Amino acid sequence: MVKDNNKNSGLLGRYVWLVEVIGRNSKITFDEINKIWLESPLNPMKAPLPKKTFQNHCAKIKEIFGVDILCDRKANYSYYLDNIKDLKRGDFRRWLFSSISVNTRFYVTAWFSTGLLKPESAWSLCWKV
């Protein structure tokens, strides 16, 4: 059986996207993440992000990048990156994360060039709305 490498690379792009969204917002609720996801070019079908998929992504992000995405129940069930400093140490995971991040940004930029995404709406893709 042949693995679908596009699916795997798409998942890695989603993992990077999720870490970037949470990292840029310091604390963000699942509903806010989902709202940003609905406008993301990584989600061409504009389908909502199921909570179970989000939880699976968080588990894989910890496994692959060593980054914990935790929930602060006292802060309106907001998610945050617990050990982002570990990602910034300069090891292989950082290189991998940076490489995927750049690739994801090129993908978003391609959407600008098609006219499907306006530059002013880019802020809502990764930053707090």
N, C-alpha and C positions, 0 to 999 in steps of 0.2 A: 504494500500500500504506500502510495506517495503522499508525503505531507504537503499541505498547502502552505508554502512559504509566505505568500501574500497575506494569508490569515494571521500567521505568526508575527510577521513584521507589523501588521495592522494592530495587533494586540500590544506589542511593545510600544508603538506610537501612542496608543490609548493610555498605557501605564505612565508614560512620560508626561502626557497631557494632564493626567490626573494629579501627578506630583506637582507639576508646575502651577496648576490652578490652586491647589491647596496651599502651596508654598507662597504664592503671591498674595494670598488673602489671609494668611496666618491662621485664622479660624473661619470656617465656612460650613453652613448646614448642608445636608444632603439635597434639600430642595433647591438651594442656590447652585450647587454643583450641577444638578439636573437641568436647571434653567440655562446655564452656560453650555452644557452638553448639547442641548437642543439646537443651539446656534452654531455649533462647531462644524467645520468642514470635514472633520474626521467622522461625522455622523450624517452622511448624505441623505439617509432616509428620514432624518429628523425624528427618530424613535426615542422615547424616553429611556433613561438608564434604569433598568430594574435594580432594586435594592440588593438582591442576591448577587447580581453581576458586579455591582460596586464592591460588595464584601469580598467576592472572589478576586477582583482586581487588587484590593488592598492586601490580601494574603499573598498574591503573586509578586506585588511590589516589594513586600518584605523579603520574600524568598530570593528574588532576582537582584534587587538593589540594596537590600538591608535597611530599607526605610520603613519605619512604623507609621502608619496612619491611625491615629487614635481618636476616640470620641470623648468630648467633654460634655457629659450629661448635664452638668450644672450650667453650662453656657448654651442652652437651647439646642443640645445635641449637636454641637459644632465639631467638625473634624479638623485636625491639625497634624503637622509632621512632628513627630517626637524627637527623632534623632537625625535631623537633616545635616547636622555638623559632621556625622560620619560619612555622608556622601561627599562632603567637600574636602576630604582629606587628601585627595590626589591619587587614589588607587585605581585599579582597573574598573571598578563599578562606576567611579566618577567619569572615567573616559567613555565607558559604554553609555552611560546616561547622557553625557554631553553629545555624543555622536547621534544618538537617537533623537535627542531634542532638536539638533540642527536639522536633521532630516524631516522632522515633523514641521518645523518652521518653514522649510522649503515648500512643503505640501500646502501649507496655509497661504504662502506667497503666491503659489500657482493659482489658487482660487481668486486672488486679487486680480491677476492678469486676465482671467476669463470674464471678469465683470460680475461674477456670481456673488462676490463678497465685496462690500465697500470698505475702504480703509477705516472709516470712522466706526464701523461696527466691530472691528478687530478687538477693540478694548473689551467688548462684552464676551469675547471668546475665552480669554485667559484671566482677565482681571475682574474684580468685584463689580457687579452691576448696580 
